[in-house]
Amino acid sequence: MSAAEMAAPHAAAAGVDAEIDPAVHARRWWILGVLCLSMTIIVMDNTILNVAIPKLITDLNATNSQVQWIIDSYTIVFAGLLLTTGSLSDRFGRKGALQVGIVLFGLGSVASALATSAPQLIVTRAFMGIGGALIMPSTLSLLTNTFRDPKERGRAIGIWAGFSGVGVAAGPLVGGLLLRHFSWSSVFWVNIPIGATALIAGAFLLPKSREDRADRLDPVGSVLSIIGLATFLYGVIEVPEKGWTSAAVLAGFGFGIVGIAAFILWEQRIDHPMLDMRFFKNPRFTAANTAVTFTFFAMFGSLFLMTQYWQFIQGYSPLSAGVHLIPYALGMMVVAPLSSRLVERVGSKRVITFGLFVVTSSLIALSFLSRDTPYWLAIIPFCGMSAGIGLTMPPATESVMGSLPRDKAGVGSAVNDTTRQMGGAVGVALIGSVVSSIYASRVDSAGARFHLAGAQLAEARSSLGGGLKVAHALGENAIEFSNAVKTAFVTGLSSGLRMASIFVVFAGFVVWRYLPARAPGEDTMPAASPDELAELADSLVAGE
């Protein structure tokens, strides 16, 4: 595929495409509402689960490793299947893929709510990943094929991304309310009415959409992509528990690298690839995916840590933690839909680079948290990070989708979603590995002072929740040991956040160096003057 072919969506979409059904175009904003609701169920499920982590640790006796697996078993299946489900949705129909995904996600939610142990919950969460893998790429590919005007598509993607903020905001708040009155299983039951609403509305509103000229299936490519992605993530996730040099970790990395390399080679040699590797020769596609990957690396990793910080260190209840996280979610929810207006004035490159700069600065500021940091001083950089993510994600996502032919919207969306999930999973695992290593080392030192050994020391080292549980049993030394394990966790948190900032800086360099300032066909647009930028800033502040 030539660069001209990959830029075809821009040339064909100067206005509303003549190929689109006028009735579909007329109800496009209602369609967007269904897509946003479908996507929100996934985001909200993840944030609800983050709030429930302390309950899972205490009620299911889950270790740090099991908590990571409860989160990442879903992510591994999700990320491993995305390319396959995206390709299948292009071929057989995106509406059908979305609706089947909602049904499977609902069934997995019921099974998760009924789980009685951490291993069972790991399995049922993995099943939910199958549904999620059908839902996520279908929402974005349907959006791309419904909104043909590039400017309107950018604004629609901004709203779509903004609903991630709605999910982030609703998840902790709804989860906190549920956990105040019910068990942790309630955070899965809540998915059922939301999914049912999206399913029924979608049956009436969503258009049928599929690839005009369907290529042959690529079963070998599907198997190689699943093996490569899943085994690589397995290696990353096992690092905190088993160490970098363990046989299981090395095997995971080895099979993953070989599987991914074999997938790339296979896709290059067949004439009907599931993922055309020539897409990556387009700097707009590759640089934007880099930004997506490392933004989610930082976001998932930091949320995993900060959820525990608010509840275990600051002592908030799940409901209180949800309320205190609302400003974080609002930052993304407000900024994401407005980012398209900035892109129209100054171009994608500047907006994405500035967004990554804001994320980096916020991570560094958060790394100076202590056990006693006041809430207002901690939430300011946390909100800054969410605003930076809101600036980065919509234009990066539009750059990915706008650089591909519309017929490949499903697989293009799958690549975008795969980079999100890969980045998020590696972020949780790698940052969690750093934090767990530092935490365990500090707890060992504290344990020696208090003469801890055997099962007590092992439990204290396993997680922050375990350390606080041991502290409560130490009588007169409870407060001192509790402060020691909290300090150990905060020390690890600081190192993890600083490491995340380095990856975001790298993403910013790639974007600034390689991402075109504007999409093809938009390069002749005049640059905004200082007065225009000032006027735009005033309108954004006013919410116009």
PyMOL commands that set and color helices and strands:
alter all, ss='L'
color gray80, all
select helices_A, chain A and resi 3-6+8-12+22-26+28-51+53-59+64-92+94-113+118-146+150-181+186-189+191-205+219-242+247-269+277-281+283-313+318-324+326-346+348-366+375-402+406-449+454-462+464-472+475-514+530-542
alter helices_A, ss='H'
color red, helices_A
deselect
rebuild
show_as cartoon
